[in-house]
Amino acid sequence: MKHYPDELNVQFANGPLINLLKEEQPTSYVEVGTYEGHTAQHVLKEMPAGGKMYLLDFEDKYEKVVQRLKVTWRDDVEVMWGGNSDKTYDSYNWTLSQMIDDGVKLDFAFIDGAHTLALDGLAFALIDVMLQPGGVVCFDDYGWTLDTSKFMSREAYPATDEQYTREQQADTQVARMIRQLVRTRDDYEEIIPNFAFRKR
């Protein structure tokens, strides 16, 4: 994983994720789907000194994330970048698998990736291996669908029709993951409806 330059320090917006981070004060945080660093910028401000942040997305997002995090860089938080290629079967899940091999333990995870069962269902399974008892996992966009996505609808991105059935495009896949993979387990407690779950 890449380490961000030391000379980098971030401002923030209120919301369920940030409020929860303020309460939890996690020492290790992973963000799946960092995009251009909007959320990471705010999370960095709330991380306790000595904390570790793992930010995962496509490698070509790295420079934009770095620029955003430069606003108020902190030297007392270790920020690491895991970038994947654009090859068909490469994704942040490979980086998560490498993190397991490296013995990483997590206190907090935010899944804001592809929002599809195929990718983020596996992301949750891999994060679950690393998530400590008492740790929290959050899922973005409970009601999201490919059909209504600004970027991923078949009108905006014709390849969606080649990659997903019409049923899959219309489905709320984040809600499906939560219903089938999280709520079916006795070792997760829902602490913010449709969003945050604590591992017992």
C-alpha positions as CSV (number, residue, x, y, z in Angstrom):
1,M,0.0,0.0,0.0
2,K,1.1,3.6,-0.6
3,H,1.7,5.9,2.3
4,Y,0.6,9.5,1.7
5,P,3.3,12.2,1.8
6,D,4.2,13.4,5.3
7,E,3.7,17.1,4.5
8,L,0.0,16.6,4.1
9,N,-3.6,18.1,7.4
10,V,-9.0,18.3,6.8
11,Q,-12.3,19.9,7.4
12,F,-15.7,18.4,8.0
13,A,-19.4,17.9,7.6
14,N,-21.9,16.5,10.1
15,G,-23.8,13.3,9.4
16,P,-24.3,9.8,10.7
17,L,-20.8,8.6,9.7
18,I,-18.9,11.5,11.3
19,N,-21.0,11.6,14.4
20,L,-20.4,7.9,14.9
21,L,-16.7,8.3,14.3
22,K,-16.6,11.0,16.9
23,E,-18.2,8.6,19.4
24,E,-16.3,5.5,18.5
25,Q,-12.8,7.0,18.1
26,P,-11.6,4.0,16.0
27,T,-7.8,3.3,15.9
28,S,-8.1,1.6,12.5
29,Y,-10.5,2.6,9.7
30,V,-11.0,1.3,6.2
31,E,-13.0,3.1,3.4
32,V,-14.0,1.0,0.5
33,G,-14.6,3.3,-2.5
34,T,-12.8,6.5,-1.7
35,Y,-13.5,8.1,-5.1
36,E,-11.9,11.6,-4.8
37,G,-11.6,11.7,-1.0
38,H,-14.6,13.7,0.0
39,T,-15.5,11.4,2.9
40,A,-11.9,10.6,3.8
41,Q,-11.2,14.3,4.2
42,H,-13.7,14.5,7.0
43,V,-12.9,11.2,8.5
44,L,-9.2,12.2,8.8
45,K,-10.2,15.1,11.0
46,E,-12.0,12.8,13.5
47,M,-9.4,10.0,13.7
48,P,-7.6,9.8,17.1
49,A,-3.9,10.4,17.2
50,G,-2.0,7.2,16.3
51,G,-4.9,5.9,14.2
52,K,-4.6,4.2,10.8
53,M,-6.7,4.8,7.7
54,Y,-6.9,2.5,4.8
55,L,-8.3,4.1,1.6
56,L,-9.2,1.8,-1.3
57,D,-10.3,2.7,-4.9
58,F,-9.0,2.7,-8.4
59,E,-5.3,3.7,-8.7
60,D,-6.2,6.6,-11.0
61,K,-8.0,8.3,-8.1
62,Y,-4.9,8.6,-6.0
63,E,-3.7,12.1,-7.1
64,K,-7.1,13.6,-6.6
65,V,-7.4,12.1,-3.1
66,V,-4.0,13.3,-2.2
67,Q,-4.9,16.9,-3.3
68,R,-8.0,16.8,-1.2
69,L,-6.3,15.5,1.9
70,K,-3.6,18.1,1.7
71,V,-6.0,20.7,3.0
72,T,-5.3,19.9,6.6
73,W,-3.0,16.9,6.7
74,R,-2.2,15.3,10.1
75,D,1.1,13.8,10.9
76,D,-0.3,11.8,13.8
77,V,-2.6,9.6,11.6
78,E,-1.1,7.0,9.3
79,V,-3.0,7.1,5.9
80,M,-2.5,4.2,3.5
81,W,-3.7,3.8,-0.1
82,G,-4.7,0.6,-1.8
83,G,-5.3,1.2,-5.5
84,N,-6.6,-1.4,-8.0
85,S,-6.3,-1.5,-11.7
86,D,-9.1,-1.3,-14.2
87,K,-8.8,-5.0,-15.2
88,T,-12.2,-6.7,-15.2
89,Y,-11.6,-8.9,-12.1
90,D,-9.3,-6.6,-10.1
91,S,-11.0,-4.6,-7.3
92,Y,-10.6,-3.4,-3.8
93,N,-11.4,-6.9,-2.7
94,W,-7.9,-8.0,-3.7
95,T,-6.5,-5.3,-1.5
96,L,-8.8,-6.4,1.4
97,S,-7.5,-9.9,0.9
98,Q,-3.9,-8.7,1.1
99,M,-4.8,-6.8,4.3
100,I,-6.0,-10.1,5.9
101,D,-2.7,-11.7,4.9
102,D,-0.9,-8.7,6.5
103,G,-2.7,-9.3,9.8
104,V,-4.6,-6.0,9.7
105,K,-7.3,-5.6,12.4
106,L,-10.1,-3.1,12.0
107,D,-12.3,-1.1,14.4
108,F,-14.4,0.7,11.8
109,A,-15.3,0.1,8.1
110,F,-17.2,2.2,5.6
111,I,-18.4,0.4,2.5
112,D,-19.1,2.9,-0.3
113,G,-17.9,1.0,-3.3
114,A,-19.7,-0.4,-6.3
115,H,-23.0,-0.9,-4.3
116,T,-23.5,-4.3,-5.9
117,L,-23.8,-7.7,-4.4
118,A,-21.0,-9.2,-6.6
119,L,-18.4,-6.7,-5.3
120,D,-19.5,-5.3,-1.9
121,G,-21.0,-8.6,-0.7
122,L,-17.4,-10.0,-0.8
123,A,-16.0,-6.8,0.6
124,F,-18.2,-7.2,3.7
125,A,-17.1,-10.9,4.0
126,L,-13.4,-9.8,3.9
127,I,-13.9,-6.9,6.3
128,D,-15.7,-9.2,8.7
129,V,-12.6,-11.3,9.0
130,M,-10.6,-8.2,10.1
131,L,-13.3,-6.4,12.2
132,Q,-12.7,-6.7,15.9
133,P,-15.5,-7.4,18.4
134,G,-17.1,-4.1,19.1
135,G,-16.1,-2.8,15.7
136,V,-18.5,-1.0,13.4
137,V,-19.3,-1.5,9.7
138,C,-21.4,1.1,7.8
139,F,-23.0,0.7,4.3
140,D,-23.6,3.7,2.1
141,D,-26.8,4.2,0.0
142,Y,-29.3,1.7,1.3
143,G,-31.9,2.4,-1.3
144,W,-29.5,2.8,-4.3
145,T,-30.1,1.1,-7.6
146,L,-28.2,0.9,-10.9
147,D,-31.3,2.1,-12.6
148,T,-31.4,5.4,-10.7
149,S,-27.6,5.9,-10.6
150,K,-26.4,9.1,-12.2
151,F,-23.2,7.3,-13.4
152,M,-24.2,3.6,-13.6
153,S,-27.7,3.5,-15.2
154,R,-27.7,1.9,-18.6
155,E,-28.5,5.3,-20.2
156,A,-25.4,6.8,-18.6
157,Y,-23.2,3.8,-18.9
158,P,-24.3,1.3,-21.6
159,A,-22.0,-1.4,-20.4
160,T,-24.3,-1.8,-17.4
161,D,-26.7,-3.7,-19.7
162,E,-24.0,-6.1,-20.6
163,Q,-22.9,-6.6,-17.0
164,Y,-26.2,-6.9,-15.1
165,T,-29.7,-8.3,-15.8
166,R,-32.6,-5.9,-15.7
167,E,-33.6,-7.5,-12.4
168,Q,-30.2,-6.7,-10.9
169,Q,-30.3,-3.1,-12.3
170,A,-33.6,-2.4,-10.6
171,D,-32.7,-4.1,-7.3
172,T,-31.6,-2.3,-4.1
173,Q,-28.5,-4.3,-3.8
174,V,-27.1,-2.6,-0.7
175,A,-30.4,-3.4,1.1
176,R,-30.1,-7.0,-0.2
177,M,-26.6,-7.3,1.3
178,I,-27.7,-6.0,4.6
179,R,-30.8,-8.2,4.7
180,Q,-29.0,-11.4,3.7
181,L,-25.5,-11.0,4.9
182,V,-25.7,-8.9,8.1
183,R,-29.2,-9.1,9.6
184,T,-29.1,-12.9,9.4
185,R,-26.2,-13.1,11.8
186,D,-26.5,-13.1,15.6
187,D,-23.1,-11.4,16.0
188,Y,-24.1,-8.0,14.5
189,E,-26.3,-5.4,16.1
190,E,-28.0,-2.7,14.0
191,I,-27.1,0.6,15.7
192,I,-28.2,3.1,13.0
193,P,-31.1,1.8,10.9
194,N,-30.1,0.6,7.4
195,F,-26.6,2.1,7.9
196,A,-24.4,1.0,10.8
197,F,-23.9,-2.4,12.5
198,R,-21.7,-3.3,15.5
199,K,-20.0,-6.7,15.7
200,R,-20.6,-8.3,19.0
